[in-house]
Amino acid sequence: MNDTECLYTLITGASTGLGKAFAEECASRKMNLILISLPNENLDKLCEKLKQTYQIKVQCKETDLTNLETVVDFANWVTQNFTVNILINNAGIGGTQGFADSEIGYLDNMIQLNIRAMTLLTRILLPELKKLNSSYILNVSSLAAFSPVPYKTIYPATKAFVHHFTRGLEAELEDSNVSVSVLNPGPIMTNADVSTRINGQSSYVKLSIMTPAQIATIALGKMLKGKSVIIPGIMNRINAFFIRLVTENFRISVGTRIFKREKKNSDENTDNRSKQSSWKQSGKKTIAR
């Protein structure tokens, strides 16, 4: 397979949520796509839909970017077979839980995906991006990058890395043809679990919520205009301003109240699902008898 004559946009974490919204937004702009997701996420169905709907070229790859060899092999496959002019590092892991309650594997996967995969993909593809007349890198961070966040701990730390890495790389490439942007969205209404957690928050927090499609449209437009830091939504820009304005201790105190409540809601929903599952299993056994 070798298609180096066409330009492609590479999007990681493309099967659901913001990554899927990016894929749909790019496809609507007639961009050819290389999409990557974890295995068994039905990425091929999305690819086929985008091909048929927008009459573009779409390549799909389901693989685990938390594995070092996989990241390197995938990146080399891309550079050897395609010409990528836009790299969107979207793949990431988040969640709300106490650090002491977190599984080691969960924490390690978050670090490897949010930090290492993004860094290495950028490094391996950068020489190819620099050969083009114009190219773009968009790394997805978060508003959480601007402050420590209790009950998330590792997540904002990884997103702070993404933010600072991107700003530093932007400065290095200032005189090049590569435009580098970082996206710092607030809460995103992506799936049922996230929606449930968000709905348990205060009215003020809910004002910041945006859909993946809204964020993807804003982010892509600003990226193509060369915007360095992209914070979609007026409420999120206000939040970012106040985050920088107040002391770190105050931010931690507020974050503790917000995310302790979110963790409680998440735990209660997990307990309710477990009870419902047990009830259904019990009911099935009764019927079987």
C-alpha positions in Angstrom: 0.0 0.0 0.0 1.5 3.4 -1.0 -0.5 6.5 -1.4 1.9 9.4 -1.1 0.3 11.6 -3.7 -2.8 12.5 -1.7 -2.7 14.4 1.6 -4.1 12.8 4.7 -5.3 13.9 8.1 -4.3 11.5 10.9 -6.6 11.3 13.9 -6.0 9.1 17.0 -8.8 7.9 19.2 -11.2 8.3 16.3 -13.9 5.8 17.1 -15.9 7.7 19.6 -16.4 11.1 21.3 -14.2 14.0 20.2 -12.1 11.9 17.9 -15.1 10.7 16.0 -16.4 14.3 15.8 -13.0 15.4 14.4 -13.2 12.6 11.8 -16.7 13.7 10.7 -15.7 17.4 10.6 -12.6 16.7 8.6 -14.5 14.4 6.2 -17.1 17.1 5.6 -14.2 19.4 4.5 -13.2 16.7 2.0 -10.0 15.7 3.9 -8.7 12.2 3.3 -8.3 10.4 6.7 -6.1 7.9 8.6 -8.1 6.9 11.7 -6.8 4.9 14.6 -8.6 3.5 17.7 -8.3 0.6 20.1 -9.2 -2.8 18.8 -12.8 -4.0 18.6 -14.3 -0.5 18.5 -16.0 -0.9 15.1 -13.8 1.7 13.5 -14.3 0.1 10.1 -18.0 1.0 10.1 -17.2 4.6 10.7 -14.6 4.5 7.9 -17.0 3.0 5.4 -19.7 5.5 6.3 -17.3 8.5 5.8 -16.1 7.1 2.5 -19.6 6.7 1.2 -21.0 9.9 2.5 -18.1 12.3 1.6 -16.4 10.4 -1.3 -12.9 10.6 0.4 -10.1 8.2 1.0 -10.1 6.7 4.5 -7.6 4.3 6.1 -8.4 2.6 9.4 -6.2 1.0 12.0 -7.3 -0.6 15.3 -4.3 -0.9 17.6 -3.2 -0.2 21.2 -1.0 2.9 21.4 -0.1 2.3 25.0 2.4 -0.2 23.6 5.8 1.3 22.6 6.5 -1.0 19.6 3.0 -0.5 18.3 3.3 3.3 18.3 6.6 3.2 16.5 5.4 0.5 14.0 2.2 2.5 13.3 4.0 5.8 12.8 6.6 4.2 10.4 3.7 2.5 8.4 2.1 6.0 8.0 5.3 7.7 6.9 6.2 5.0 4.5 2.8 4.8 2.8 1.1 8.2 3.1 1.6 11.9 3.1 0.2 13.4 6.3 -0.3 17.2 6.4 -2.4 17.3 9.6 -1.8 15.3 12.8 -4.5 15.4 15.4 -3.3 13.7 18.6 -6.7 13.2 20.3 -6.4 9.7 22.0 -6.4 9.9 25.7 -7.7 8.3 28.9 -9.4 10.1 31.8 -11.8 9.4 34.6 -12.6 10.3 38.2 -11.4 8.2 41.1 -9.2 8.4 44.1 -5.5 7.9 43.4 -5.2 5.2 46.1 -8.1 3.3 44.6 -6.7 3.3 41.1 -5.3 0.2 39.5 -1.6 0.3 38.5 -2.4 -0.8 34.9 -5.0 2.0 34.6 -2.5 4.7 35.7 0.3 3.3 33.5 -2.0 3.2 30.4 -3.0 6.8 31.0 0.6 7.9 31.1 1.7 5.9 28.1 -1.3 7.0 25.9 -1.7 10.6 27.0 2.0 11.4 27.0 4.3 8.9 25.3 2.1 8.0 22.3 1.4 11.6 21.5 5.1 12.6 21.9 6.4 9.8 19.8 3.9 10.1 17.0 4.7 13.8 16.8 8.4 13.1 16.7 8.3 10.4 14.0 5.9 12.3 11.7 7.5 15.7 12.2 10.2 15.3 9.5 7.6 14.5 7.0 5.3 17.4 8.0 8.3 19.8 7.6 8.7 18.7 3.9 5.3 20.2 3.0 4.4 23.7 2.1 2.1 23.9 5.1 1.1 21.4 7.7 -0.5 21.3 11.1 -0.3 19.6 14.5 -3.2 19.7 16.9 -2.7 18.2 20.4 -5.7 17.7 22.6 -5.1 18.8 26.2 -7.8 20.1 28.6 -8.8 22.9 30.9 -7.6 20.5 33.6 -4.0 21.2 32.4 -4.1 24.6 34.2 -4.5 23.3 37.7 -4.0 20.3 40.0 -7.3 18.4 40.2 -8.1 16.1 43.2 -9.7 12.8 42.3 -8.2 13.0 38.8 -4.5 13.6 39.9 -2.7 11.9 37.0 -5.0 13.1 34.2 -4.4 16.8 34.7 -0.7 16.2 35.1 -0.6 14.4 31.7 -2.7 17.2 30.1 -0.3 19.8 31.6 2.5 17.9 29.8 0.5 18.0 26.5 -0.1 21.7 26.9 3.5 22.7 27.8 5.0 20.3 25.2 2.9 21.8 22.5 3.7 25.4 23.4 7.4 24.6 23.5 7.3 22.8 20.2 5.3 25.7 18.7 8.2 28.0 19.6 10.8 25.7 18.1 8.9 25.5 14.8 8.0 29.2 14.7 10.0 29.8 11.5 8.9 26.6 9.9 6.0 25.6 7.7 4.4 23.6 10.6 1.7 25.2 12.6 1.3 23.8 16.1 -1.8 24.2 18.2 -3.1 22.9 21.6 -6.8 22.4 22.3 -8.0 22.9 25.9 -11.7 22.0 26.1 -13.8 22.0 29.2 -16.4 19.3 30.0 -17.6 17.3 26.9 -20.9 15.5 26.7 -19.5 12.3 25.1 -21.3 9.2 26.5 -23.8 8.1 29.1 -21.4 7.7 32.0 -19.9 11.1 31.4 -23.3 12.7 31.0 -24.4 11.2 34.3 -21.3 12.5 36.1 -21.8 16.0 34.6 -25.5 16.1 35.4 -24.6 15.7 39.0 -22.6 18.9 39.0 -23.7 22.5 39.7 -25.5 24.7 37.3 -22.4 26.7 36.7 -20.4 23.7 35.7 -23.2 22.7 33.3 -22.9 26.0 31.5 -19.4 25.0 30.3 -20.6 21.7 28.7 -20.1 21.4 24.9 -20.8 18.6 22.5 -17.9 16.9 20.6 -19.2 18.3 17.3 -19.2 21.8 18.6 -15.6 21.5 19.8 -14.4 19.8 16.7 -15.8 22.5 14.4 -14.3 25.3 16.5 -10.9 23.6 17.0 -10.4 22.7 13.4 -11.3 26.2 12.2 -8.9 27.9 14.6 -6.2 25.3 13.9 -6.3 26.1 10.2 -6.0 29.8 11.0 -2.8 29.1 13.1 -4.3 29.7 16.5 -1.8 28.6 19.2 -4.1 27.9 22.2 -7.7 27.0 21.5 -10.2 27.1 24.3 -13.7 26.5 22.9 -16.8 28.2 24.4 -17.0 31.5 26.2 -17.7 30.0 29.6 -14.5 27.9 29.3 -12.5 30.9 28.3 -13.9 32.7 31.4 -13.0 29.6 33.5 -9.5 29.6 32.1 -9.0 33.2 33.0 -10.2 32.7 36.6 -8.1 29.6 37.0 -5.0 31.6 36.2 -6.2 34.5 38.4 -6.8 32.7 41.7 -4.2 30.9 43.9 -3.4 27.3 43.5 -4.7 26.4 46.9 -8.1 28.0 46.1 -8.2 26.0 42.8 -7.5 22.8 44.7 -10.2 23.5 47.2 -12.8 24.2 44.6 -11.7 21.2 42.5 -12.0 18.9 45.6 -15.6 19.9 46.1 -16.5 19.5 42.4 -14.8 16.2 41.7 -15.5 14.6 45.1 -19.2 15.1 44.1 -18.5 13.7 40.7 -16.8 10.6 42.2 -19.7 10.0 44.5 -22.2 10.2 41.6 -19.9 7.8 39.6 -19.7 5.4 42.5 -23.5 5.4 43.0 -24.1 4.8 39.3 -21.7 1.9 39.4 -23.4 0.4 42.4 -26.8 0.8 40.8 -25.7 -0.9 37.6 -24.3 -3.7 39.7 -27.6 -4.1 41.6 -29.5 -4.1 38.3 -27.2 -6.6 36.8 -27.6 -8.9 39.9 -31.4 -8.4 39.8 -31.5 -9.4 36.1 -29.3 -12.4 36.7 -31.5 -13.4 39.6 -34.6 -13.0 37.5 -33.2 -15.1 34.7 -32.3 -17.9 37.2 -35.9 -17.8 38.6 -37.3 -18.1 35.1 -34.9 -20.9 34.2 -36.1 -22.9 37.2 
